[in-house]
Amino acid sequence: MAHTAPSATAPQPGGGTTLTARALLLDMDGTLVNSDAVVERVWTDWAREHGFDPRDVLPVVHGRQGYATMAELLPERPMAENHAENRRLLARETAETDGVVAIPGAARFLAAIEHAPHALVTSADAALARARMAAAGLRLPRVRVTAESVAASKPDPEGFLKAAAELGADPADCVVLEDSGAGVAAGHAAGMRVVGVGPRAAAFAPAAHVRTLADLRAEVLPDGAVRLTVAGAAPAAG
């Protein structure tokens, strides 16, 4: 069905920014849920087990599946070992929910887009996604693309493209919400605009950036599109 194309990122009076989308694709960790405490515990232990300084490992673990991080850090190790060890880490992360909390504004944001096309696109597997969203007290979107759904981890765009296809949306009409460099890169590779959420995202040239979802307002328009208003932000250069 024909529709009016969403507007490009537009600056607003007072320094705000708006983006209009036919579908929203939401990362989980760092975007909706703050799970840093658990992730850093688990990966600090992993780093020490394998002779790495945790300070060298923690910056590269966010936003992608664990086996991809392992493949980068242990390039000579068979991928089958990475997948097996990743399953062990996922089981531990699923069981450990202490310190998992909602990102400020996440519950309000999810309530605002409940009747708009949206999907969760996460490097977590389905069990971990359910555990973390429940621990944070957040509604789990009906459409979910999790680790089991894709062959390639972010920054590969596969997950975002699958979610867009399931929602019946053209990639150019989608806006991605992401916190990590891998996630922002995946959104860009999918041909989508990206709103960066949190401190990690700012360095990777998202279309707009917010500290938390408390700084992002969502409004469902009469034609079913979603207008996002970023308080006090401006489009990134380029």
C-alpha positions in Angstrom: 0.0 0.0 0.0 1.4 3.4 -0.9 2.3 5.8 1.8 4.0 9.1 2.3 7.7 8.5 2.9 9.0 9.3 6.4 10.8 12.6 6.7 14.5 12.8 7.0 16.0 13.8 10.3 14.9 17.4 10.9 16.2 19.9 13.4 13.4 21.7 15.4 13.2 25.1 17.1 15.2 25.0 20.3 17.7 22.5 19.1 15.5 19.3 19.1 15.5 16.7 16.4 12.6 14.7 14.9 12.6 11.5 12.9 9.5 9.8 11.4 9.4 6.0 10.8 7.1 3.3 9.7 8.7 0.8 12.1 11.1 1.0 15.1 13.7 -1.7 15.8 15.0 -1.8 19.3 18.2 -3.2 20.7 17.8 -4.5 24.3 21.0 -4.4 26.4 22.1 -0.8 26.9 19.1 0.5 25.0 16.1 -0.8 27.0 17.9 -2.7 29.8 21.0 -1.8 31.7 22.7 -5.2 32.1 26.2 -3.9 32.4 26.8 -5.2 35.9 26.1 -8.8 34.8 27.9 -8.6 31.5 31.0 -7.1 33.1 31.0 -9.8 35.9 30.7 -12.7 33.4 33.2 -11.3 30.9 35.7 -10.3 33.5 35.8 -13.9 34.7 36.1 -15.1 31.1 39.0 -12.7 30.4 40.9 -13.8 33.4 40.3 -17.5 32.5 41.9 -16.9 29.1 44.8 -14.7 30.3 43.4 -11.4 29.1 43.3 -8.1 31.0 39.5 -7.4 31.5 40.1 -3.8 30.5 41.0 -5.0 27.0 38.0 -7.3 26.7 35.1 -5.3 28.2 35.1 -2.5 25.5 34.6 -5.1 22.7 31.8 -7.3 24.2 28.8 -5.0 23.9 26.3 -5.3 21.2 27.2 -8.6 19.6 27.0 -12.3 20.3 29.7 -13.7 22.5 31.1 -16.1 20.0 32.0 -13.2 17.7 33.9 -11.5 20.5 35.7 -14.8 21.2 36.6 -15.2 17.5 38.2 -11.7 17.5 40.2 -12.3 20.7 41.1 -15.9 20.0 41.5 -16.0 16.2 43.2 -19.4 16.2 40.5 -21.2 18.2 38.0 -23.3 16.3 34.6 -21.6 16.0 32.9 -24.7 17.4 34.7 -24.0 20.7 33.5 -20.4 20.7 29.9 -21.4 20.2 30.1 -24.0 22.9 31.6 -21.6 25.4 29.2 -18.9 24.4 26.3 -21.2 25.3 27.8 -21.6 28.8 28.1 -17.9 29.2 24.6 -17.3 28.0 23.3 -19.8 30.6 25.1 -17.9 33.4 23.9 -14.5 32.2 20.3 -15.8 32.0 20.5 -17.1 35.6 22.2 -13.9 37.0 19.8 -11.0 36.9 21.1 -9.1 39.9 21.7 -5.5 38.8 19.6 -5.8 35.7 17.4 -2.6 35.6 15.4 -0.7 33.0 17.0 2.2 31.2 15.3 5.4 32.4 12.3 6.1 30.2 12.2 2.6 28.7 8.8 1.6 30.2 7.2 4.9 29.1 8.7 4.6 25.6 7.5 1.0 25.1 4.0 2.1 26.3 3.9 4.9 23.7 4.8 2.6 20.8 2.7 -0.4 21.9 0.3 -0.1 18.9 3.0 0.9 16.4 5.1 -1.5 14.3 8.2 -2.4 16.4 10.5 -5.2 17.1 13.2 -6.3 19.6 16.5 -7.0 17.8 19.0 -8.4 20.2 22.2 -10.4 20.3 20.8 -12.2 23.3 19.1 -15.5 22.8 15.4 -15.9 23.5 15.8 -17.1 27.1 18.2 -14.3 28.0 15.9 -11.7 26.4 12.9 -12.9 28.4 14.9 -13.0 31.6 16.3 -9.6 31.3 13.2 -7.9 30.1 11.3 -9.5 33.0 14.0 -8.5 35.5 13.7 -4.9 34.3 9.9 -5.0 34.5 9.5 -4.2 30.8 7.0 -5.4 28.2 8.5 -7.8 25.7 7.6 -6.8 22.1 5.6 -9.4 20.1 8.1 -9.4 17.2 11.6 -10.5 18.3 14.7 -11.3 16.5 17.1 -13.0 18.8 20.4 -14.9 18.5 18.7 -18.1 17.3 17.1 -16.1 14.4 20.3 -15.1 12.6 23.4 -16.7 11.1 25.5 -13.6 11.7 26.0 -11.3 14.7 25.9 -7.5 14.7 27.5 -5.5 13.0 26.1 -7.7 10.3 22.7 -6.2 9.4 20.8 -9.5 9.1 18.9 -9.1 12.3 17.6 -5.7 11.5 16.7 -6.7 7.9 14.8 -9.7 9.2 12.8 -7.6 11.7 11.9 -5.1 9.0 10.7 -7.9 6.7 8.6 -9.4 9.4 7.0 -6.0 10.1 6.5 -5.4 6.4 8.6 -2.2 6.4 11.1 -0.9 3.9 14.6 -0.6 5.6 14.7 3.1 4.6 11.4 3.6 6.6 12.9 2.1 9.8 14.6 3.7 12.7 16.9 1.7 14.9 17.6 2.4 18.6 21.1 1.2 19.6 23.7 1.7 22.2 26.9 0.0 20.8 29.2 0.5 17.9 28.4 -2.9 16.5 24.7 -2.1 16.7 24.9 1.3 15.1 27.1 -0.2 12.4 24.5 -2.9 11.8 21.7 -0.4 11.5 23.7 1.7 9.0 24.6 -1.4 7.0 20.8 -2.2 6.8 20.2 1.2 5.3 18.3 2.5 8.4 18.6 5.6 10.4 19.9 5.1 13.9 19.2 6.9 17.2 22.1 6.3 19.6 21.2 5.6 23.2 23.7 6.1 26.0 27.4 6.9 26.2 28.8 4.2 24.0 26.7 5.2 20.9 27.7 8.8 20.6 31.0 8.1 19.0 29.6 6.2 16.0 27.7 8.9 14.1 24.1 8.0 14.7 21.5 10.3 13.2 20.7 11.6 16.7 21.8 10.7 20.2 20.1 10.6 23.6 21.5 9.9 27.0 18.6 7.6 27.9 15.1 6.9 26.5 13.8 9.6 29.0 15.1 12.1 26.4 13.2 10.5 23.5 9.4 11.1 22.9 7.4 8.8 20.7 4.1 9.8 19.1 2.0 7.5 16.9 0.6 9.6 14.0 -2.9 9.1 12.5 -1.4 7.3 9.4 0.4 4.8 11.7 3.9 6.3 11.4 5.8 7.1 14.5 7.3 10.5 15.1 10.4 10.5 17.5 11.3 13.8 19.1 14.8 14.0 20.6 14.9 16.7 23.3 17.8 19.1 22.9 19.7 17.0 20.4 20.9 17.8 16.9 21.6 15.6 14.0 25.1 14.2 13.8 27.4 15.7 11.2 27.3 13.9 7.9 
